[in-house]
């Protein structure tokens, strides 16, 4: 039946090299997880089977900065730890992206002390802020999809995109734009 009816496909698939490279980069984002405190548990859930980050090509968590292109900072960053975070960021190859996960990473959270950095944007260029205390894994997935759309060129590349959450209760200060975004529960 189907053996007699062979169909020849003489079609072509054309694209630009940049589009092909961006498609490959978008579907192979390798995160470097930097779980400093309680947000790391939600980051683990984001990589687990329930939320299945492997659908987006990011299931390979690399614990070597030289093999990563997305730095996910999850938790409270102290000034002593900031040097380590900056060193890890500097060791990552270009192009590299940063996701600030949680209120403590984004703005210091409830820790308004001399030892806690009041937002990692003071020493790193942050691409996506994921709000919440702790942020839900689906919000982290949405942040990953936002970075992927920036990589593919679907959206214009703007640093400081805020991904909201219904549980976000803290302010996120974005110095690039000079504004204070208040995310509160609805």
Beta strands, then each sheet from edge to edge (+ up, - down):
strand 1: 31-35
strand 2: 70-74
strand 3: 97-101
strand 4: 128-130
strand 5: 161-163
strand 6: 171-174
strand 7: 179-182
sheet 1: 1+ 2+ 3+ 4+ 5+
sheet 2: 6+ 7-
end
